[in-house]
Every structure is written in C-alpha cells, then in structure tokens.
Amino acid sequence: MDGRSPRQLSYWVLGLLLASSLIAAAAYPFVVGPSGVALYIGAATQATMLLAGARRLAMSGRHDAPAMWMLLCSNGLGLSAVAWDALSATTLIASPSPTDWTAMTVVQYGFFVVGILVAAGAHAGRERVEVTVDAAIIGVALALLVWTFLVQPFLGSNSPDAIEFGTVVCLTVLDLLVLAFLVRSVIDRSLTAGPSPVLAAAAVVVLAVDLAYATRMASIGMTAFAPGGAIFAGWQICHALIGAFVLIAAAPPRSVSPPGTPRRPPGRGRLAIMAVLAFLTPIGTAVTTHRSPAGKDTTWQPMMAVAPAILTGALCLLLVVRVGIVARLAAAQAGALRAQKVLVREQSEALISAIGEQQVLHARLTRQALIDPLTGLANRRLFRQRLNQILSQPEPAGTLLLIDLDGFKEVNDTLGHPAGDRLLVEVGHRLSALSTEHTTVARLGGDEFAILDETDDVDRLALAHRILAALRQPFASIASQVIHVTATVGILVLRKANDEASALQMADIALYAAKSAGKDRAEIFHDGLLAAQLHRSRLSSELRTAVVADELTVAFQPIIDLRTGKVVSIEALSRWRREDGTVASPAEYITLAEQTGLIHEIGDHVLEQACRHGATWSRRHGVSIAVNVSAHQLHEEGYAERVFSVLTATGLPPSFLTLEVTESTIVGSGASGKFRLASDQLRRLRKQGVQVAVDDFGTGYSCLASLHTLPVDVVKLDRSFTALLDTDDNRGRFVHAIIELGLSLDLAVIAEGVETIDQHNRLRDSSCFLAQGYLFGRPMSGDIMATRLAHHSDSTTSSPVAIGHRHGATGATDSANVRADRSGDALRQRRT
C-alpha cells in the first residue's frame, strides 16, 4: 500500500466505482444489445472490485469475514450473469432464458441478503437476539403490508403459474429482509459507523430495482422480460457498491470500542416504530377483507386468506417475544442498578470513613503543630498566634508573663532527662490550674513557660505571686525523690508593646531583671529596665572590644598578718578603665563576662599576670598570690591543665598560688556533672600544692556542719560578717563562732573588708590574724605593690597594725596565742 490512510484509499476506490457504475448506467439505454460499451464497463468495474475486495479480505483476518465472502459471492454471481449475457452475443453459448435470469437473480440476491444479515448479527454482539427479533418484527409487519398492497392485487388480477408466484414471493421476502435490516440500522444509528453507509446505499438501490422489476413482471409477465435497460444497470450499481463495501470494510479499523461498553437502551424512535407496527395487524386484516376477490380466479384464494392470518399471528408472537426481551433487559438493568447502588453505598461509606480518618489526621496534625507534645500546653506557635491577635487590636489589653524555672538544669544533670521531663509536666499542671477562660498557658521551650491573660483587670503581681507560690511547693514522686525548684517571672503590660517581637523582648528584660535581683521573684517591665538592658548591651560590646584590645589591667591588694603587720599574700583583681575614663565596677562587668563567655579570656589574662608578678614576689619576699576563679572556668574541661601550664611558664611554685572560689561552686548539688567536674579539678590542683580558698564565706550555700568536708585550705570571711564585729549582740558572737570553727579545723581564716581599727582589734581578739581591706591598702598596680613589699622588708613594724597587735597581745590567753600561731602561720605551713 502507498502512504495514504485506509480511509483516504477507500474514498478513492469508492469514487472510482461510483463513476464507473454511473457511466455504465447512463450508457446502457443507448447501446444496442448487451454487448455494448456500458456492459463491459460495468463488468470491468465489478471484476476489479471483486478481486481487490477478495485480496483485502483474505489478508484482514476479520471476525465477520463469512458475511463479507457472502457479499462477494453475490457480486460474483452478478458478474457471471453479465459474462453469460456478453458471451451469448458472440453466439458461443445460448442466451439465458427468463427462468435462468430469475434463478440466478434469486440465488445472487439470497447471498446478498444473508451476507447483510450475518454482518448485522456479527456486529450486534450481546444484542444479537434483540436485533434479530426487531428485524423479524419489522419484516413481518412490512410483509403484511406488501402482501396486502402488492402480492394480493397481483394474484387477484393475474393467474400466474407456480414459478412466477414463487419468484415474486422470494423476491418479496428478500426485499423485506433487506428493508428490515435498513430500518433496524436506522433505529440503532449503526449506518453512521465505518463503511456501513455504502452497504445501506446498495440495499436502497436493490430495493428500488426489485420494485421496478416486480412492477414490470406484473405488467408484461416473466416470459416477456429481457436483460438490459435501467433495471440491469441498477443491479450493476448495486454490485459495485457491494464490492466497495467489502474493500473498505476489510481495511484495518481506526478504533475499537473498549470492552464492557454499556448497551444503549431502546430509544423513543424504536418504541414509536414498534407501536405503529402493532397497529398493522388490524389494518391489514381490514384491507384484506375489503379487497376479497369475488368472481375471480380462485386458485390462489386460500393462500390469499391464510397468508394474512399467518403474518398477523407471527407479528403478534414476535411482539410478545420482544416484550419478554424488554422485560428481561429491564430486570437485568434493575439488577445492575441494585448492584451499582450497593457499590455506590459501599463507596460512599468508604468515602465517609476516609473523610473521617482525614479529619482525625487533620486534628492530630493541628494538635502537633499547635500543642506542646510533652506538657499538652500551647506551644510557641499557638502562643505567638494569640499574642498577635491581641496586639493587632486598636487598643491591646492583657498581660504577658514569662516564667523561667530556677534550678531545672540541676535536676536534669542529677536525676536525668526523664525526671526533668516529668518535672516540666507537673509544672504545666500547676500553671494550668491557675488559668481561666481568658488565659493561655504555653511552654515556649526548655524550662521556659508563658501565660497570656487577655483581660486588663487582672492583678498582675498577685497572679505572679500565685505562680511563684505554686511552683515553690515541693514536687513529690519524681525519680523517687522530692524536688524543690523555684521560678522567676517577667511581667509585661501588653499596651506597652507594638508587636510580638518587642513584647517578648520587654518581658524577657523583666525576667532578666528578676533573675539578677536574686530569682524566685517577679518583676514588671518599665522603661528603666529597658535603659538598663541597653546599658548592658553597650557595656558588653565595649567589654568585648576591651578584651580584644588588651585594655583590662590587674590590680593587687595585700593580705596582712595582724601580728607582724607584714604582707603574707596578695590578691589579684581585674580592673577595667573604660574609654571615657570611668572605672567599671567589677561586680557589673564580671557578671556580664560570665553571661557572654568572656570570663575565660579575662580569667586567663588575670591568672597569667598574677603568676608572673607572684613568681618574683615569692622569691624576694616569700608572699603568695591569690586569684579569683569563676565557676564557669571550673566547669570547663582542661582548666586545671591551663593553670599548670601558666605555673610552668611563669616559674611560680604551685604552693604559692591560691585560687579563690565561691561557695556555690563547691557546695552545690553534689551529683551534678558540672559540680563533679569543678570538684575534680580543684582536687587535682590541691594535690599539686595549689591552695583553695572559699571567697565571701557565709553568703551562699554554706553550712557550718559540712565545712570540714569541703576541699579547701582557706576561709575568707565576707565583709558583711566583718562589719558585725562592731556589735555586741548575738550576731557578733556568731561571727566569733565561725572564726573559732575555722581555726579548729586547721583552716586559715581571712577577714575581708577590714576598714577600722576597732574591727582590726576585734579580729585580733578573736584570734583571726589574717585580714584584708582598705585599712591596709586599696587595690594598687604591680609597681606600687612591689615598692611596698620592698619598703616593708627594710622597715620595722611601727604602723597601726603593730600597735593593734601589741594591744591585743596584752589580753590574749595562752590558748589564743596557740591558735594565733596556727592561724598566722597557716599559709606558710601549707606552702612548706
């Protein structure tokens, strides 16, 4: 085949056939005899279509091939009739008789009709029975009409013999079958698919030709009929159309209906035709009775009476069968609808179930997105949404409270994270118990909680104090222990905030202020706190710059032996003179350094400078050096190694170095990881000769009963206790008891903050002979301290210290002198 599509090729072939057939039909009346040009043109066309169709059909493998072969046989018989007639013109054979023509026509027509019916049945599929019954109903109804209006008048007006009658009946029956096929195809709209219009055209042509043939036979008789003319040309056109149909239908199909295509229900046209046909029986009977021949030839009268009855009965029977088919089809469709209803119900239930599961999943995902999974409180996202809702109002009203647990880290470190999680859950329960319908309780993360009250009539401090009181109560049954924690609360009145970020920042500033003031308390935000925060931020930036630029210096303050007035030790202190010339308070910037992590650089700088000066002073004057150590430094791995490295680099013997630590560093939660690390590093340092002093003793977690268990060598009495020496009440006696306890434990006791002669004398009377304070000298530079050490080495003791010492010696008992020897020589004894 060439590059044309089957459809295009079919159109070309069909055009050729129609052109040939039309030429033959137009030329037939003008050509004398059957051997005329038109006859040969028609014969050539038929032969071409026959061969091409047979070849295409043999290669197609179609499922309806038998019907196509029957149509080709019909075409072949028509061609044989033409060939016979053509050969008879050459006198080679005798011309066909009218009987021969009739027999060939009936056989040829039979193949044509059977092929059409078989093709229709092959394409009907599951509707084959239905198609057959419908065609039979139409055929019988039309047969009744034909009998009434064509056959019966023919029999009544003529006296045909049996052959003529049989011929008329056969042609009539075949025509009726073809007509039934056409009507049934129109009803089913099957003539619009594929090559079916070509076949329908052939059927219409053959019906018209047969009608003309029957009319001519009725008028002149069968014996007077001769081949040729318009009737013969019409048959040739029919044969050409049949060949074209086979040639086109044998081409590969363009599309195939998918399996399981639903059946089309009967349309209104089919029902209307069935209703009309149902009325043909009484009409046919009435007409037959009216036309009953009287006085005519009665040869065919019985047949004329019996045939309408038989056709009427057949039509009624077929209608009953069709009703049964419709009933079965309706029942099948009802069953299918019921099954479909069940399927739809199941699918609806499945859909409802899926929607329910989706809603549950959506609710769970929403909860996960907005609820804290540990405590069940609102999480940070939901808290921010509600905070923004309040702040978006023209006049925001409400209160924000940020809550931070004090001591939660120690619980995690000592009892483990499961205990910490359980504590957080219990905290959430207690906070929820304080909430109202206008309150949102949220966990923002870690041990940080928040409460958002949407009203403006709440007593903010009262609410904060209720929170503090609730969390101050012990938490029982957590890791089989009773846990005590406290909380710190930062409060913000929301009308002071512009947006979420500023609101959280202001509440956090208030929280920081409360923590700085001692924890376990609440603080309401005000503009002064913001100014203080800005000052801390600016100070932090300046401090970082000062550390990088090495602007921090080290000052030295002497520790005096009250018996001799000589310097026995020196404390190194960090000092920072800012760019504007002011001296920053160590209490302020050291705390800031601990918060920002700069304490490690500052501490290493002070340690190195102190050891460098102390190495010289220990060789020349026999004095030790003391350095303050932050808990953050001891909580860092490798701090002891850095101390040993500095001692080696500067040449200072370890026994001449004293590290001063706060009580909280060594008397905290003994099981915490950081406390264990700090204690381990201090023990390693002491093992190498470094002394450890408790700085500001009495202000932190000190317990006199456990003083003997602490890994320390020196106790430095806080200046607040030194001031109590001026009183004669129980507080003064309490300070004397602390001194007695330290001396009894063979610890060196150093009194801090000595500023008056009276304090000096009372300390000496209490056998505390080591003191430090402004009375003996303010912190000074290294050069000034070196000059003072050199001066004291060359002079006698004629200072107020010496006077105090002599005054105290006159009233000292022997036992006091013994304790004084032990206390005054404690530092030197430990160094040796």
Backbone hydrogen bonds, N-H to C=O, Kabsch-Sander energy under -0.5 kcal/mol:
donor,donor_aa,acceptor,acceptor_aa,energy
9,L,5,S,-2.5
10,S,6,P,-2.3
11,Y,7,R,-1.9
12,W,8,Q,-2.0
13,V,9,L,-2.6
14,L,10,S,-2.9
15,G,11,Y,-2.3
16,L,12,W,-2.2
17,L,13,V,-2.6
18,L,14,L,-2.6
19,A,15,G,-2.3
20,S,16,L,-2.5
21,S,17,L,-2.9
22,L,18,L,-2.7
23,I,19,A,-2.2
24,A,20,S,-2.3
25,A,21,S,-2.9
26,A,22,L,-2.4
27,A,23,I,-2.0
28,Y,24,A,-1.6
30,F,27,A,-1.0
31,V,27,A,-0.7
31,V,28,Y,-1.1
33,G,31,V,-0.6
36,G,33,G,-1.2
40,Y,36,G,-1.5
41,I,37,V,-2.4
42,G,38,A,-2.6
43,A,39,L,-2.5
44,A,40,Y,-2.7
45,T,41,I,-2.4
46,Q,42,G,-2.6
47,A,43,A,-2.7
48,T,44,A,-2.5
49,M,45,T,-2.5
50,L,46,Q,-2.8
51,L,47,A,-2.5
52,A,48,T,-2.5
53,G,49,M,-2.6
54,A,50,L,-2.2
55,R,51,L,-2.5
56,R,52,A,-2.5
57,L,53,G,-2.7
58,A,54,A,-2.3
59,M,55,R,-1.2
60,S,56,R,-0.7
60,S,57,L,-0.6
61,G,57,L,-0.9
65,A,62,R,-1.0
68,M,64,D,-1.4
69,W,65,A,-2.5
70,M,66,P,-2.0
71,L,67,A,-1.9
72,L,68,M,-2.2
73,C,69,W,-2.4
74,S,70,M,-2.2
75,N,71,L,-2.1
76,G,72,L,-2.9
77,L,73,C,-2.6
78,G,74,S,-1.9
79,L,75,N,-2.2
80,S,76,G,-2.3
81,A,77,L,-2.2
82,V,78,G,-1.9
83,A,79,L,-2.7
84,W,80,S,-2.8
85,D,81,A,-2.3
86,A,82,V,-2.5
87,L,83,A,-2.8
88,S,84,W,-2.1
89,A,85,D,-0.7
89,A,86,A,-0.7
90,T,87,L,-1.3
91,T,88,S,-1.0
92,L,87,L,-1.2
93,I,87,L,-0.6
101,W,97,S,-2.6
102,T,98,P,-2.5
103,A,99,T,-2.6
104,M,100,D,-2.7
105,T,101,W,-2.4
106,V,102,T,-2.5
107,V,103,A,-2.5
108,Q,104,M,-2.9
109,Y,105,T,-2.9
110,G,106,V,-2.2
111,F,107,V,-2.3
112,F,108,Q,-1.9
113,V,109,Y,-2.7
114,V,110,G,-2.9
115,G,111,F,-2.5
116,I,112,F,-2.0
117,L,113,V,-2.6
118,V,114,V,-3.0
119,A,115,G,-2.5
120,A,116,I,-2.5
121,G,117,L,-2.5
122,A,118,V,-2.7
123,H,119,A,-1.7
124,A,120,A,-0.8
125,G,121,G,-0.8
127,E,124,A,-1.8
128,R,125,G,-1.4
131,V,127,E,-3.1
132,T,128,R,-2.5
133,V,129,V,-2.6
134,D,130,E,-2.3
135,A,131,V,-2.7
136,A,132,T,-2.5
137,I,133,V,-2.7
138,I,134,D,-2.4
139,G,135,A,-2.9
140,V,136,A,-2.9
141,A,137,I,-2.4
142,L,138,I,-2.7
143,A,139,G,-2.6
144,L,140,V,-2.1
145,L,141,A,-1.7
146,V,142,L,-3.1
147,W,143,A,-3.0
148,T,144,L,-2.2
149,F,145,L,-2.9
150,L,146,V,-2.7
151,V,146,V,-2.1
152,Q,147,W,-2.9
154,F,150,L,-1.7
155,L,151,V,-2.9
156,G,152,Q,-2.2
157,S,153,P,-2.0
158,N,154,F,-1.4
165,F,161,D,-2.5
166,G,162,A,-3.1
167,T,163,I,-2.7
168,V,164,E,-2.5
169,V,165,F,-2.7
170,C,166,G,-3.0
171,L,167,T,-2.7
172,T,168,V,-2.4
173,V,169,V,-3.0
174,L,170,C,-2.8
175,D,171,L,-2.7
176,L,172,T,-2.5
177,L,173,V,-2.3
178,V,174,L,-2.4
179,L,175,D,-2.9
180,A,176,L,-2.8
181,F,177,L,-2.4
182,L,178,V,-2.3
183,V,179,L,-2.8
184,R,180,A,-2.8
185,S,181,F,-2.4
186,V,182,L,-2.5
187,I,183,V,-2.5
188,D,184,R,-2.1
189,R,185,S,-0.8
189,R,186,V,-0.6
190,S,185,S,-1.6
191,L,185,S,-0.7
192,T,189,R,-1.0
193,A,190,S,-1.3
196,S,193,A,-1.6
198,V,195,P,-1.4
199,L,195,P,-1.2
200,A,196,S,-2.5
201,A,197,P,-2.1
202,A,198,V,-2.1
203,A,199,L,-2.2
204,V,200,A,-2.4
205,V,201,A,-2.4
206,V,202,A,-2.4
207,L,203,A,-2.1
208,A,204,V,-2.2
209,V,205,V,-2.6
210,D,206,V,-2.6
211,L,207,L,-2.3
212,A,208,A,-2.1
213,Y,209,V,-2.6
214,A,210,D,-3.3
215,T,211,L,-2.3
216,R,212,A,-2.3
217,M,213,Y,-2.5
218,A,214,A,-2.2
219,S,215,T,-1.2
220,I,216,R,-2.6
221,G,216,R,-0.5
221,G,217,M,-2.0
225,F,222,M,-1.0
232,F,228,G,-0.8
233,A,229,G,-2.1
234,G,230,A,-2.5
235,W,231,I,-1.8
236,Q,232,F,-1.8
237,I,233,A,-2.4
238,C,234,G,-2.2
239,H,235,W,-2.4
240,A,236,Q,-2.5
241,L,237,I,-2.3
242,I,238,C,-2.2
243,G,239,H,-2.4
244,A,240,A,-2.4
245,F,241,L,-2.5
246,V,242,I,-2.3
247,L,243,G,-2.4
248,I,244,A,-2.5
249,A,245,F,-3.2
250,A,246,V,-1.8
251,A,248,I,-1.4
261,T,258,P,-0.9
271,L,267,G,-1.7
272,A,268,R,-2.4
273,I,269,G,-2.4
274,M,270,R,-2.4
275,A,271,L,-2.2
276,V,272,A,-2.2
277,L,273,I,-2.6
278,A,274,M,-1.6
279,F,275,A,-0.7
279,F,276,V,-1.1
280,L,277,L,-1.4
281,T,277,L,-0.5
283,I,279,F,-1.5
284,G,280,L,-3.4
285,T,281,T,-2.4
286,A,282,P,-2.3
287,V,283,I,-2.5
288,T,284,G,-2.4
289,T,285,T,-2.3
290,H,286,A,-2.1
291,R,287,V,-2.1
292,S,289,T,-1.0
301,Q,298,T,-0.6
304,M,300,W,-2.3
305,A,301,Q,-1.5
306,V,302,P,-2.9
307,A,303,M,-2.5
309,A,305,A,-0.8
310,I,306,V,-2.7
311,L,307,A,-2.8
312,T,308,P,-2.7
313,G,309,A,-2.8
314,A,310,I,-2.7
315,L,311,L,-2.5
316,C,312,T,-2.5
317,L,313,G,-2.7
318,L,314,A,-2.8
319,L,315,L,-2.2
320,V,316,C,-2.3
321,V,317,L,-2.6
322,R,318,L,-2.7
323,V,319,L,-2.4
324,G,320,V,-2.3
325,I,321,V,-2.4
326,V,322,R,-2.8
327,A,323,V,-2.6
328,R,324,G,-2.9
329,L,325,I,-3.0
330,A,326,V,-2.9
331,A,327,A,-2.8
332,A,328,R,-2.9
333,Q,329,L,-2.9
334,A,330,A,-2.6
335,G,331,A,-2.7
336,A,332,A,-2.8
337,L,333,Q,-2.7
338,R,334,A,-2.7
339,A,335,G,-3.0
340,Q,336,A,-2.9
341,K,337,L,-2.7
342,V,338,R,-2.7
343,L,339,A,-2.8
344,V,340,Q,-3.2
345,R,341,K,-2.8
346,E,342,V,-2.9
347,Q,343,L,-3.1
348,S,344,V,-2.8
349,E,345,R,-2.9
350,A,346,E,-2.9
351,L,347,Q,-2.7
352,I,348,S,-3.2
353,S,349,E,-2.9
354,A,350,A,-2.8
355,I,351,L,-2.9
356,G,352,I,-2.7
357,E,353,S,-2.8
358,Q,354,A,-2.7
359,Q,355,I,-2.6
360,V,356,G,-2.5
361,L,357,E,-3.0
362,H,358,Q,-3.0
363,A,359,Q,-2.8
364,R,360,V,-2.6
365,L,361,L,-3.0
366,T,362,H,-2.6
367,R,363,A,-2.6
368,Q,364,R,-2.7
369,A,365,L,-2.1
370,L,366,T,-1.7
371,I,367,R,-2.8
372,D,377,L,-3.5
376,G,372,D,-2.2
378,A,441,V,-1.8
379,N,370,L,-2.3
383,F,379,N,-2.6
384,R,380,R,-2.5
385,Q,381,R,-2.0
386,R,382,L,-2.3
387,L,383,F,-2.3
388,N,384,R,-2.6
389,Q,385,Q,-1.9
390,I,386,R,-1.8
391,L,387,L,-2.5
392,S,388,N,-1.7
393,Q,390,I,-1.4
399,T,453,D,-2.5
400,L,492,L,-2.7
401,L,451,I,-2.5
402,L,490,G,-2.8
403,I,449,F,-3.0
404,D,488,T,-2.5
405,L,447,D,-1.5
406,D,486,T,-3.3
407,G,405,L,-0.5
411,V,407,G,-1.3
412,N,408,F,-2.2
413,D,409,K,-2.6
414,T,410,E,-2.6
415,L,411,V,-2.6
416,G,411,V,-0.7
416,G,412,N,-1.1
420,G,416,G,-1.8
421,D,417,H,-3.0
422,R,418,P,-2.3
423,L,419,A,-2.2
424,L,420,G,-2.1
425,V,421,D,-2.1
426,E,422,R,-2.1
427,V,423,L,-2.5
428,G,424,L,-2.4
429,H,425,V,-2.0
430,R,426,E,-2.2
431,L,427,V,-2.4
432,S,428,G,-2.4
433,A,429,H,-1.8
434,L,430,R,-0.6
434,L,431,L,-1.0
435,S,432,S,-1.4
439,T,436,T,-1.6
440,T,452,L,-2.3
441,V,439,T,-0.5
442,A,450,A,-2.9
443,R,378,A,-2.3
444,L,442,A,-0.6
444,L,448,E,-1.8
445,G,448,E,-1.2
448,E,445,G,-2.2
449,F,403,I,-3.0
449,F,447,D,-0.5
450,A,442,A,-2.5
451,I,401,L,-2.4
452,L,440,T,-2.7
453,D,399,T,-2.6
453,D,451,I,-0.6
454,E,438,H,-2.5
454,E,452,L,-0.5
460,R,458,V,-1.1
463,L,459,D,-2.5
464,A,460,R,-2.5
465,H,461,L,-2.6
466,R,462,A,-2.0
467,I,463,L,-2.1
468,L,464,A,-2.5
469,A,465,H,-2.5
470,A,466,R,-2.3
471,L,467,I,-2.3
472,R,468,L,-1.3
473,Q,469,A,-0.7
473,Q,470,A,-0.5
475,F,483,I,-3.2
476,A,474,P,-0.7
478,I,481,Q,-2.0
479,A,477,S,-0.6
481,Q,478,I,-1.2
483,I,475,F,-3.0
483,I,481,Q,-0.6
485,V,471,L,-0.5
485,V,483,I,-0.5
486,T,406,D,-1.4
488,T,404,D,-2.4
489,V,521,R,-2.3
490,G,402,L,-2.6
491,I,523,E,-2.9
492,L,400,L,-2.6
494,L,398,G,-1.9
494,L,492,L,-0.7
496,K,493,V,-2.2
497,A,494,L,-1.8
503,A,499,D,-2.1
504,L,500,E,-2.6
505,Q,501,A,-2.2
506,M,502,S,-2.6
507,A,503,A,-2.4
508,D,504,L,-2.1
509,I,505,Q,-2.0
510,A,506,M,-2.2
511,L,507,A,-2.1
512,Y,508,D,-2.4
513,A,509,I,-2.3
514,A,510,A,-2.0
515,K,511,L,-2.2
516,S,512,Y,-2.7
517,A,513,A,-1.4
518,G,515,K,-1.6
519,K,514,A,-1.8
523,E,489,V,-1.9
525,F,491,I,-2.9
529,L,526,H,-1.0
530,L,526,H,-1.2
531,A,527,D,-2.1
532,A,528,G,-2.3
533,Q,529,L,-2.4
534,L,530,L,-2.5
535,H,531,A,-2.2
536,R,532,A,-2.4
537,S,533,Q,-2.5
538,R,534,L,-2.6
539,L,535,H,-2.8
540,S,536,R,-2.9
541,S,537,S,-2.1
542,E,538,R,-2.4
543,L,539,L,-2.9
544,R,540,S,-2.3
545,T,541,S,-1.9
546,A,542,E,-2.5
547,V,543,L,-2.4
548,V,544,R,-2.1
549,A,545,T,-2.4
550,D,547,V,-0.9
551,E,546,A,-3.0
552,L,546,A,-0.5
553,T,575,R,-2.8
555,A,573,L,-3.6
556,F,780,M,-3.3
557,Q,571,E,-2.2
559,I,569,S,-3.0
560,I,771,A,-2.8
561,D,566,K,-2.5
562,L,560,I,-0.8
562,L,769,F,-3.5
564,T,561,D,-0.9
565,G,561,D,-3.4
566,K,561,D,-0.5
568,V,559,I,-2.6
569,S,559,I,-1.3
570,I,624,S,-1.7
571,E,557,Q,-2.9
572,A,570,I,-0.5
572,A,626,A,-3.4
573,L,555,A,-3.5
575,R,553,T,-2.7
577,R,551,E,-0.5
578,R,576,W,-0.7
578,R,582,T,-2.8
581,G,578,R,-2.0
584,A,576,W,-2.2
584,A,582,T,-0.6
588,E,585,S,-1.1
589,Y,585,S,-2.4
590,I,586,P,-2.5
591,T,587,A,-0.6
592,L,588,E,-1.7
593,A,589,Y,-2.4
594,E,590,I,-2.1
595,Q,591,T,-1.8
596,T,592,L,-1.9
597,G,593,A,-1.2
598,L,593,A,-1.0
599,I,593,A,-1.5
600,H,597,G,-0.9
602,I,598,L,-2.4
603,G,599,I,-2.9
604,D,600,H,-2.2
605,H,601,E,-2.0
606,V,602,I,-2.5
607,L,603,G,-2.5
608,E,604,D,-2.3
609,Q,605,H,-2.2
610,A,606,V,-2.7
611,C,607,L,-2.5
612,R,608,E,-2.0
613,H,609,Q,-2.2
614,G,610,A,-3.2
615,A,611,C,-2.1
616,T,612,R,-0.9
617,W,613,H,-2.4
618,S,614,G,-2.7
619,R,615,A,-1.2
620,R,616,T,-2.2
621,H,617,W,-2.8
622,G,617,W,-0.8
622,G,618,S,-0.8
623,V,617,W,-0.9
624,S,568,V,-1.6
625,I,656,F,-2.9
626,A,570,I,-3.3
627,V,658,T,-2.8
628,N,572,A,-0.7
629,V,660,E,-3.0
633,Q,630,S,-0.7
634,L,630,S,-1.6
635,H,631,A,-1.6
636,E,633,Q,-1.3
639,Y,636,E,-1.3
642,R,638,G,-1.7
643,V,639,Y,-2.0
644,F,640,A,-2.3
645,S,641,E,-2.1
646,V,642,R,-2.2
647,L,643,V,-2.5
648,T,644,F,-2.2
649,A,645,S,-2.3
650,T,646,V,-2.4
651,G,647,L,-1.8
652,L,647,L,-0.7
656,F,653,P,-1.9
657,L,654,P,-1.7
658,T,625,I,-2.6
659,L,691,Q,-2.8
660,E,627,V,-2.9
660,E,658,T,-0.6
661,V,659,L,-0.6
661,V,693,A,-2.7
663,E,695,D,-0.6
665,T,662,T,-1.1
666,I,662,T,-0.7
666,I,663,E,-1.0
667,V,663,E,-2.0
670,G,668,G,-0.8
672,S,669,S,-1.9
676,R,672,S,-2.3
677,L,673,G,-2.1
678,A,674,K,-2.6
679,S,675,F,-2.8
680,D,676,R,-2.6
681,Q,677,L,-2.1
682,L,678,A,-2.2
683,R,679,S,-2.4
684,R,680,D,-2.0
685,L,681,Q,-2.1
686,R,682,L,-2.6
687,K,683,R,-2.1
688,Q,684,R,-0.9
688,Q,685,L,-0.7
689,G,686,R,-1.6
690,V,685,L,-2.1
691,Q,657,L,-2.4
693,A,659,L,-2.5
694,V,714,V,-2.5
695,D,661,V,-3.4
695,D,693,A,-0.8
697,F,694,V,-0.6
697,F,716,K,-2.8
699,T,696,D,-1.6
706,S,703,C,-1.3
707,L,704,L,-1.2
709,T,706,S,-1.3
710,L,707,L,-1.1
712,V,710,L,-2.1
713,D,692,V,-3.6
714,V,692,V,-1.9
715,V,748,A,-3.2
716,K,694,V,-2.6
717,L,715,V,-0.7
717,L,750,I,-3.0
718,D,697,F,-1.5
721,F,718,D,-1.3
722,T,718,D,-1.6
723,A,719,R,-1.9
724,L,720,S,-0.6
725,L,722,T,-1.3
726,D,723,A,-1.3
727,T,724,L,-1.8
733,R,729,D,-1.6
734,F,730,N,-2.2
735,V,731,R,-1.7
736,H,732,G,-1.9
737,A,733,R,-2.0
738,I,734,F,-1.8
739,I,735,V,-2.1
740,E,736,H,-2.5
741,L,737,A,-2.4
742,G,738,I,-2.5
743,L,739,I,-2.4
744,S,740,E,-2.2
745,L,741,L,-1.3
746,D,743,L,-1.6
747,L,742,G,-2.5
748,A,713,D,-1.8
750,I,715,V,-2.8
750,I,748,A,-0.5
751,A,770,L,-2.3
752,E,717,L,-2.2
754,V,772,Q,-2.0
755,E,753,G,-0.6
760,H,756,T,-1.9
761,N,757,I,-2.6
762,R,758,D,-2.6
763,L,759,Q,-2.4
764,R,760,H,-2.0
765,D,761,N,-2.7
766,S,762,R,-1.5
767,S,764,R,-1.6
768,C,763,L,-3.0
769,F,767,S,-0.8
770,L,749,V,-0.6
771,A,560,I,-2.1
772,Q,751,A,-2.3
775,L,754,V,-2.2
776,F,773,G,-1.6
777,G,773,G,-0.9
780,M,556,F,-2.8
785,M,781,S,-2.2
786,A,782,G,-2.2
787,T,783,D,-2.1
788,R,784,I,-2.3
789,L,785,M,-2.4
790,A,786,A,-2.1
791,H,787,T,-2.4
792,H,788,R,-2.6
793,S,789,L,-1.3
794,D,790,A,-0.8
794,D,791,H,-0.8
795,S,791,H,-0.5
798,S,796,T,-1.3
803,I,799,S,-1.9
804,G,800,P,-2.7
805,H,801,V,-2.5
806,R,802,A,-2.4
807,H,803,I,-2.6
808,G,804,G,-2.3
809,A,805,H,-1.7
810,T,806,R,-1.1
811,G,807,H,-0.5
811,G,808,G,-0.7
812,A,809,A,-0.8
817,N,813,T,-2.1
818,V,814,D,-2.1
819,R,815,S,-2.3
820,A,816,A,-2.6
821,D,817,N,-2.3
822,R,818,V,-2.0
823,S,819,R,-2.9
824,G,820,A,-3.5
825,D,821,D,-1.7
826,A,823,S,-1.0
829,Q,825,D,-3.4
830,R,826,A,-2.3
831,R,827,L,-1.4
832,T,828,R,-1.4
